[in-house]
């Protein structure tokens, strides 16, 4: 079994059918582990070493809120795509969950596929530079701009460097990494910036990479 992509950050529209595709070969049974994440949980989790390695099981005491074995209706030696119903993992309309599967396969690189799943109505388009960033928030379904969205710029350490809101066009200009004093982890690369966007109960995020 593998998810849509190892280390996948996968976004679904909140008003769409909540199904997540699993690519399955010779795995008649899987264990699904899932946990809902708050805003403050996301970046520390993504910073964990080897977090999306399928060969490594992510183990943390009392971390996962849901653990469930699922029987898969598959034929041997035939590659199939099966939908994983996400509704029980998203009791509310919006949310972000971290998903880990145990496929019970002998191949270690296929044992523990993982994904970070977002259910939201917001899409973020952004242009990043040392001096400034341009952030545009739109509805995924209609493409209409979303005003009054609370925007944060964070660094890899989860520190909030700037706060603001989108205007009536769904746009906001923020200072860039140099102006905000965000430091790079390497002299050969620009520092990563994270945009967090929230309005009401809906929330989404993206990185500058």
PyMOL commands that set and color helices and strands:
alter all, ss='L'
color gray80, all
select helices_A, chain A and resi 39-46+87-89+108-110+177-180
alter helices_A, ss='H'
color red, helices_A
select strands_A, chain A and resi 8-13+19-24+29-36+66-71+80-85+95-102+114-120+122-127+132-139+150-154+160-165+171-175+194-199+202-207
alter strands_A, ss='S'
color yellow, strands_A
deselect
rebuild
show_as cartoon
